[in-house]
Amino acid sequence: MGYITSIMSVPKRLTAQQEKFVMYLVYGHEGEPCSQTEAAKLAGYADPKDYASRLMNVNQYPLVVAHYESLLGELHSKYEQDLIGQKATLGQLRDAAKRKGRYSDAIRAHELIMKADGRFVDKRLNMNVKVDPDEAREKNERLINIVKNKLAVKKIKG
């Protein structure tokens, strides 16, 4: 088959079955993502394994692949937000949580806003040090003395 024949034989529109395949592939089925084979089965293809790989081949079905990429791009742009949009959404969630009395959720949303601004950095430092038993006993005794002194001060003040 020559170049012109192969170009001219490409359909100008997607079939309804091809559109269903792409919709299932992009949006999934009943809230669950679909594999190519599952999408082909749900779209009604007789041999889903064969059609799934063929439909996503750009040389055989360029319109299907183009439609898939455009829907995928549309989906990503719909949920994509810049930093300002993300902070605004978190602010709305914080305010709604506060109104409902869910203060822990409101605090968490505010914490995320502050982290996005760079005003809150969560740092943790773990250190592992070998301590010999005598040194450990000495440190424990110092801590016990500190606690005893605090209790004595409280008794004197109280």
Solvent accessible surface area in square Angstrom, and as a share of the most:
residue,aa,sasa,rsa
1,M,189,0.84
2,G,44,0.43
3,Y,167,0.64
4,I,120,0.61
5,T,75,0.44
6,S,39,0.25
7,I,95,0.48
8,M,147,0.65
9,S,75,0.48
10,V,47,0.27
11,P,79,0.50
12,K,185,0.78
13,R,184,0.67
14,L,24,0.12
15,T,75,0.44
16,A,78,0.60
17,Q,65,0.29
18,Q,16,0.07
19,E,72,0.32
20,K,109,0.46
21,F,0,0.00
22,V,0,0.00
23,M,90,0.40
24,Y,53,0.20
25,L,26,0.13
26,V,17,0.10
27,Y,101,0.38
28,G,12,0.12
29,H,67,0.30
30,E,154,0.69
31,G,74,0.71
32,E,117,0.52
33,P,116,0.73
34,C,20,0.12
35,S,57,0.37
36,Q,72,0.32
37,T,47,0.27
38,E,86,0.38
39,A,0,0.00
40,A,0,0.00
41,K,131,0.56
42,L,68,0.34
43,A,8,0.06
44,G,51,0.49
45,Y,25,0.10
46,A,105,0.81
47,D,72,0.37
48,P,24,0.15
49,K,158,0.67
50,D,57,0.30
51,Y,63,0.24
52,A,4,0.03
53,S,70,0.45
54,R,84,0.31
55,L,1,0.01
56,M,40,0.18
57,N,56,0.29
58,V,86,0.50
59,N,131,0.67
60,Q,95,0.42
61,Y,47,0.18
62,P,45,0.28
63,L,61,0.30
64,V,1,0.01
65,V,15,0.09
66,A,55,0.43
67,H,53,0.23
68,Y,50,0.19
69,E,106,0.48
70,S,65,0.42
71,L,20,0.10
72,L,55,0.27
73,G,40,0.38
74,E,105,0.47
75,L,45,0.22
76,H,118,0.52
77,S,72,0.46
78,K,145,0.61
79,Y,153,0.58
80,E,131,0.59
81,Q,88,0.39
82,D,92,0.48
83,L,90,0.45
84,I,134,0.68
85,G,20,0.20
86,Q,85,0.38
87,K,57,0.24
88,A,55,0.43
89,T,52,0.30
90,L,36,0.18
91,G,11,0.10
92,Q,126,0.56
93,L,103,0.51
94,R,54,0.20
95,D,54,0.28
96,A,33,0.26
97,A,12,0.09
98,K,104,0.44
99,R,186,0.68
100,K,156,0.66
101,G,38,0.36
102,R,143,0.52
103,Y,135,0.51
104,S,84,0.54
105,D,60,0.31
106,A,6,0.05
107,I,117,0.60
108,R,116,0.42
109,A,9,0.07
110,H,74,0.33
111,E,48,0.22
112,L,61,0.30
113,I,17,0.09
114,M,52,0.23
115,K,72,0.31
116,A,40,0.31
117,D,60,0.31
118,G,52,0.50
119,R,153,0.56
120,F,78,0.33
121,V,101,0.58
122,D,77,0.40
123,K,170,0.72
124,R,203,0.74
125,L,150,0.75
126,N,137,0.70
127,M,139,0.62
128,N,152,0.78
129,V,106,0.61
130,K,201,0.85
131,V,66,0.38
132,D,78,0.41
133,P,93,0.59
134,D,94,0.49
135,E,78,0.35
136,A,39,0.30
137,R,136,0.50
138,E,104,0.46
139,K,87,0.37
140,N,86,0.44
141,E,96,0.43
142,R,135,0.49
143,L,109,0.54
144,I,94,0.48
145,N,80,0.41
146,I,91,0.46
147,V,86,0.49
148,K,121,0.51
149,N,95,0.49
150,K,132,0.56
151,L,99,0.49
152,A,47,0.37
153,V,73,0.42
154,K,141,0.60
155,K,165,0.70
156,I,147,0.74
157,K,168,0.71
158,G,99,0.95
